[in-house]
């Protein structure tokens, strides 16, 4: 048996699940991946709503940590019912939380040292989109979510369940609200038509995107924080650190002329973009602030906007090798708009 701590990774066939399964062994962990879809990174096929399946798995594999990434995503809003979202995102999460609590009881030989719940910045909903003419919204953990679809509603409900279980049973739980990391093109027609996909994704690193490798490192930082007793509960935004300052003049500038603020804030980015034939966005509506995760969890993100600009200047790849290795996986059994068809990657 491996001497490495065993980590249960749910959603192991998805973008983040696959990244975790590929990266955790080299980071000192032994991952066990579950998903309803077969894949090269799925250890066992099963559902988070299947109590018997999970109970047996947690006991037999002596699970010490749980990273819960399985979910119905925003792209599934067009293909799944609201009840599907409730059953997977709420009931499935509660099932895992209760099993983790039971596994850590005095009658059990298993001890769950950490539970990491992967949520989303999409949960902030309409709080993310001030009208044109209004300063860009500064989004940190103090902002109250205002979900605008069933995806956001079920993710925030699951966060509340995580808090309740953590409070009642002293289960160490951390919620990570991740910004976008999917490799597919933007689902907004206007944004997609405004500039090239790589151009847009690099810009997003300044305010609403995070590299997959940095999400993995955030999960590990959260696990370590809980195992060491430094954190027992918390919600954290996980997004590439923004180069912008929380000042009224800056936030107004991002609404009025974002390109000017980019050039003034990050030295040399204008020159790099001009050489690439790239554009700047005319306006930013929000900025994610991930400083709390850095300060409290000890998270050390590497793939920032500034580093991307320097990598491009030097002729190097700006994305992590892990992001490139995971690639596009898709969300659906059939092609749906910009969201690619999921392929069976079983080897």
C-alpha positions as CSV (number, residue, x, y, z in Angstrom):
1,X,0.0,0.0,0.0
2,X,1.2,3.5,-0.8
3,X,2.6,5.5,2.0
4,X,1.3,8.7,0.4
5,X,-1.9,10.2,1.8
6,X,-4.9,9.0,-0.2
7,X,-7.1,11.7,-1.8
8,X,-10.5,11.0,-3.2
9,X,-11.0,13.2,-6.4
10,X,-14.6,13.4,-7.6
11,X,-15.2,14.4,-11.2
12,X,-12.0,12.8,-12.3
13,X,-12.9,12.8,-16.0
14,X,-13.4,16.6,-16.1
15,X,-10.9,19.4,-16.7
16,X,-9.9,19.9,-13.0
17,X,-10.4,16.3,-12.0
18,X,-8.0,15.1,-14.7
19,X,-5.5,17.8,-13.8
20,X,-5.6,16.7,-10.1
21,X,-5.2,13.0,-11.0
22,X,-2.2,13.8,-13.2
23,X,-0.5,16.2,-10.8
24,X,-1.2,14.8,-7.3
25,X,1.2,11.8,-7.4
26,X,4.2,14.1,-8.0
27,X,3.0,16.3,-5.1
28,X,3.1,13.6,-2.5
29,X,-0.5,12.2,-2.7
30,X,-2.1,9.0,-4.0
31,X,-5.3,10.0,-5.8
32,X,-8.4,7.8,-6.3
33,X,-10.6,9.3,-9.0
34,X,-14.3,8.7,-9.5
35,X,-16.7,9.9,-12.2
36,X,-19.8,8.8,-14.0
37,X,-17.8,8.9,-17.2
38,X,-15.0,6.5,-18.0
39,X,-11.6,8.1,-18.6
40,X,-7.9,7.4,-18.4
41,X,-7.9,9.3,-15.0
42,X,-11.0,7.6,-13.6
43,X,-10.2,4.9,-11.1
44,X,-13.8,3.8,-10.4
45,X,-17.0,4.7,-12.3
46,X,-19.7,5.7,-9.9
47,X,-21.9,8.6,-8.8
48,X,-21.6,10.9,-5.8
49,X,-25.3,10.3,-5.2
50,X,-24.6,6.6,-4.6
51,X,-24.2,6.2,-0.8
52,X,-23.2,2.5,-0.8
53,X,-20.6,3.0,-3.5
54,X,-19.0,6.0,-1.7
55,X,-19.1,4.3,1.7
56,X,-17.3,1.2,0.5
57,X,-14.8,3.3,-1.5
58,X,-13.9,5.6,1.5
59,X,-13.4,2.6,3.8
60,X,-11.5,0.3,1.4
61,X,-9.1,3.0,0.2
62,X,-8.5,4.6,3.6
63,X,-9.4,8.1,2.2
64,X,-7.7,10.9,4.2
65,X,-8.6,13.9,2.0
66,X,-11.5,14.7,-0.4
67,X,-11.4,17.1,-3.3
68,X,-14.9,17.5,-4.6
69,X,-14.8,18.7,-8.1
70,X,-17.7,16.8,-9.6
71,X,-20.5,19.1,-10.7
72,X,-23.0,20.0,-13.4
73,X,-21.5,23.2,-14.9
74,X,-22.9,26.3,-16.6
75,X,-22.8,24.6,-20.0
76,X,-25.2,22.0,-18.7
77,X,-27.9,24.6,-18.1
78,X,-29.0,24.1,-21.7
79,X,-29.0,20.3,-21.6
80,X,-30.0,19.3,-18.0
81,X,-33.1,20.0,-15.8
82,X,-33.0,22.0,-12.7
83,X,-33.7,18.8,-10.7
84,X,-30.6,17.3,-12.3
85,X,-28.6,20.3,-10.9
86,X,-30.2,19.9,-7.5
87,X,-29.5,16.1,-7.3
88,X,-25.8,16.4,-8.4
89,X,-24.7,19.8,-7.0
90,X,-26.7,19.8,-3.8
91,X,-27.7,16.3,-2.8
92,X,-24.5,14.8,-4.1
93,X,-22.4,17.3,-2.2
94,X,-24.4,16.7,1.0
95,X,-24.0,12.9,0.6
96,X,-20.2,13.3,0.4
97,X,-20.1,15.7,3.4
98,X,-22.2,13.3,5.6
99,X,-20.1,10.3,4.6
100,X,-16.9,12.3,5.4
101,X,-18.3,13.1,8.8
102,X,-19.3,9.5,9.4
103,X,-15.9,8.2,8.3
104,X,-14.3,10.5,10.9
105,X,-16.5,9.3,13.8
106,X,-15.0,7.6,16.9
107,X,-16.2,4.2,15.7
108,X,-14.3,4.5,12.4
109,X,-10.7,3.8,11.7
110,X,-10.7,6.5,8.9
111,X,-10.0,10.1,9.6
112,X,-10.9,12.7,7.0
113,X,-8.3,15.5,7.4
114,X,-9.7,17.8,4.8
115,X,-12.6,18.4,2.5
116,X,-12.1,20.8,-0.4
117,X,-15.2,21.9,-2.2
118,X,-14.8,23.4,-5.7
119,X,-17.3,26.1,-6.2
120,X,-17.3,28.9,-8.8
121,X,-17.0,32.7,-9.1
122,X,-20.1,32.4,-11.3
123,X,-22.0,32.1,-8.0
124,X,-21.6,35.9,-7.6
125,X,-24.0,36.2,-10.6
126,X,-25.4,39.7,-11.2
127,X,-23.0,41.2,-8.7
128,X,-20.3,40.7,-11.4
129,X,-21.9,42.9,-14.0
130,X,-22.4,46.6,-13.2
131,X,-23.9,48.6,-16.1
132,X,-21.6,50.4,-18.6
133,X,-20.7,53.8,-17.1
134,X,-20.3,52.2,-13.6
135,X,-16.8,51.4,-12.2
136,X,-15.7,47.8,-12.5
137,X,-16.8,45.7,-9.6
138,X,-14.1,44.6,-7.1
139,X,-15.0,41.0,-6.2
140,X,-13.6,39.6,-3.0
141,X,-15.1,37.2,-0.4
142,X,-17.2,40.0,1.2
143,X,-19.4,40.3,-1.9
144,X,-22.8,38.7,-1.5
145,X,-23.6,36.2,-4.3
146,X,-26.6,37.0,-6.5
147,X,-27.0,33.8,-8.6
148,X,-28.6,34.3,-12.0
149,X,-29.1,30.7,-13.0
150,X,-29.6,27.2,-11.5
151,X,-25.9,26.5,-11.7
152,X,-25.1,29.5,-9.4
153,X,-28.1,28.7,-7.1
154,X,-27.0,25.1,-6.5
155,X,-23.4,25.9,-6.0
156,X,-24.1,28.6,-3.4
157,X,-26.6,26.2,-1.7
158,X,-23.9,23.5,-1.6
159,X,-21.5,26.1,0.0
160,X,-24.0,26.7,2.7
161,X,-24.4,23.0,3.3
162,X,-20.6,22.7,3.6
163,X,-20.6,25.4,6.2
164,X,-23.4,23.8,8.2
165,X,-21.7,20.4,8.3
166,X,-18.3,21.9,9.1
167,X,-19.9,23.9,12.0
168,X,-22.0,21.0,13.4
169,X,-19.4,18.2,13.1
170,X,-16.1,20.1,13.1
171,X,-15.2,18.6,9.7
172,X,-12.4,20.7,8.2
173,X,-13.9,22.2,5.0
174,X,-12.6,24.8,2.6
175,X,-14.6,26.2,-0.4
176,X,-12.6,27.4,-3.4
177,X,-14.5,29.6,-5.8
178,X,-12.5,29.3,-9.0
179,X,-12.7,31.7,-11.9
180,X,-12.7,30.4,-15.4
181,X,-10.1,27.8,-16.5
182,X,-11.8,26.0,-19.3
183,X,-10.0,25.9,-22.6
184,X,-13.0,26.2,-24.9
185,X,-13.7,29.5,-26.6
186,X,-15.8,32.1,-24.8
187,X,-19.6,31.4,-24.9
188,X,-20.4,35.0,-25.4
189,X,-20.7,35.7,-29.1
190,X,-19.7,39.4,-28.8
191,X,-16.6,38.7,-26.8
192,X,-15.6,35.7,-29.0
193,X,-15.9,37.9,-32.1
194,X,-13.9,40.8,-30.6
195,X,-10.5,39.2,-30.7
196,X,-8.6,36.0,-31.0
197,X,-9.1,33.3,-28.3
198,X,-5.5,33.4,-27.0
199,X,-5.5,37.2,-26.9
200,X,-8.7,37.1,-24.8
201,X,-7.5,34.4,-22.4
202,X,-4.3,36.2,-21.7
203,X,-6.2,39.4,-20.9
204,X,-8.5,37.4,-18.6
205,X,-5.6,36.4,-16.4
206,X,-5.6,40.0,-15.2
207,X,-9.1,39.8,-13.8
208,X,-11.2,36.6,-14.3
209,X,-9.0,33.5,-15.2
210,X,-6.8,31.1,-13.5
211,X,-4.4,28.4,-14.9
212,X,-5.3,24.8,-14.1
213,X,-1.9,24.2,-12.4
214,X,-2.6,27.1,-10.0
215,X,-6.1,25.6,-9.2
216,X,-4.3,22.3,-8.3
217,X,-1.8,24.1,-6.1
218,X,-4.7,25.9,-4.4
219,X,-6.3,22.6,-3.6
220,X,-3.1,21.3,-2.2
221,X,-2.6,24.5,-0.1
222,X,-6.1,24.1,1.2
223,X,-5.5,20.4,2.2
224,X,-2.3,21.3,4.0
225,X,-3.9,24.2,5.8
226,X,-6.6,22.0,7.2
227,X,-4.3,19.1,8.0
228,X,-2.0,21.4,9.9
229,X,-4.9,22.9,11.8
230,X,-4.3,26.5,10.4
231,X,-7.8,26.6,8.7
232,X,-10.9,24.6,9.6
233,X,-13.4,26.5,7.5
234,X,-13.2,29.2,4.8
235,X,-14.3,30.4,1.4
236,X,-11.7,31.7,-1.0
237,X,-11.6,33.1,-4.5
238,X,-9.1,31.3,-6.7
239,X,-8.1,33.5,-9.6
240,X,-4.8,34.7,-11.0
241,X,-3.7,37.7,-8.8
242,X,-4.8,40.9,-10.5
243,X,-2.2,43.6,-11.3
244,X,-4.9,46.3,-10.7
245,X,-5.4,48.2,-7.5
246,X,-8.6,48.7,-5.6
247,X,-8.9,52.4,-6.2
248,X,-11.8,54.3,-7.5
249,X,-9.8,55.9,-10.3
250,X,-8.5,52.5,-11.5
251,X,-12.0,50.9,-11.4
252,X,-13.5,53.9,-13.3
253,X,-10.7,53.6,-15.8
254,X,-11.4,50.0,-16.4
255,X,-15.0,50.9,-17.3
256,X,-14.0,53.9,-19.5
257,X,-10.7,52.7,-21.2
258,X,-9.4,49.3,-20.0
259,X,-6.6,49.3,-22.5
260,X,-5.1,52.5,-21.1
261,X,-5.2,51.1,-17.6
262,X,-3.5,47.8,-18.8
263,X,-0.7,49.8,-20.4
264,X,-0.2,52.1,-17.4
265,X,-0.3,49.2,-14.9
266,X,1.8,46.5,-16.5
267,X,5.1,47.8,-18.0
268,X,5.7,46.6,-21.6
269,X,2.4,44.9,-22.1
270,X,1.4,47.4,-24.8
271,X,4.5,46.7,-26.8
272,X,4.1,43.0,-26.5
273,X,0.5,43.1,-27.6
274,X,1.3,45.4,-30.5
275,X,4.0,43.0,-31.7
276,X,1.5,40.1,-31.6
277,X,-1.2,42.2,-33.3
278,X,-3.4,41.8,-30.2
279,X,-6.1,44.1,-28.8
280,X,-7.1,45.2,-25.4
281,X,-10.7,45.0,-24.2
282,X,-12.5,48.3,-24.2
283,X,-14.1,47.6,-20.8
284,X,-13.8,45.3,-17.8
285,X,-16.9,44.8,-15.6
286,X,-15.2,43.0,-12.7
287,X,-11.9,42.2,-11.0
288,X,-11.4,39.1,-8.8
289,X,-9.3,39.6,-5.8
290,X,-7.6,36.4,-4.6
291,X,-5.3,37.9,-2.0
292,X,-7.1,36.1,0.9
293,X,-6.2,32.7,-0.4
294,X,-2.6,33.8,-0.8
295,X,-2.5,35.2,2.7
296,X,-4.4,32.5,4.6
297,X,-3.8,29.3,2.7
298,X,-0.3,30.0,1.6
299,X,-1.3,29.6,-2.0
300,X,1.5,30.6,-4.5
301,X,0.0,31.1,-8.0
302,X,2.5,31.2,-10.8
303,X,0.6,31.9,-13.9
304,X,-0.2,35.6,-13.7
305,X,-0.9,38.2,-16.4
306,X,2.5,39.8,-15.8
307,X,4.3,36.4,-16.2
308,X,2.2,35.6,-19.3
309,X,3.3,38.9,-20.9
310,X,7.0,38.2,-20.1
311,X,6.7,34.6,-21.4
312,X,5.2,35.9,-24.7
313,X,7.9,38.5,-24.9
314,X,10.5,35.8,-24.6
315,X,8.8,33.5,-27.1
316,X,7.8,31.0,-24.4
317,X,4.5,29.2,-23.6
318,X,2.4,31.3,-21.2
319,X,0.2,28.4,-20.1
320,X,1.2,25.6,-17.8
321,X,2.2,22.2,-19.2
322,X,-0.6,20.7,-17.2
323,X,-3.2,23.0,-18.9
324,X,-1.9,21.9,-22.3
325,X,-1.8,18.2,-21.3
326,X,-5.4,18.2,-20.1
327,X,-6.6,20.1,-23.2
328,X,-10.3,20.2,-24.3
329,X,-12.5,17.6,-22.8
330,X,-16.0,18.8,-23.6
331,X,-19.2,18.8,-21.5
332,X,-21.8,17.0,-23.6
333,X,-22.6,13.7,-25.3
334,X,-23.3,15.8,-28.4
335,X,-21.8,19.1,-29.6
336,X,-23.5,22.1,-28.1
337,X,-22.4,25.5,-29.3
338,X,-18.8,26.3,-28.4
339,X,-18.9,23.6,-25.8
340,X,-17.2,20.6,-27.4
341,X,-18.5,17.0,-27.4
342,X,-17.1,14.9,-24.6
343,X,-15.0,12.0,-25.8
344,X,-14.4,8.7,-24.0
345,X,-10.7,8.8,-23.2
346,X,-10.5,5.3,-21.7
347,X,-7.2,3.6,-22.5
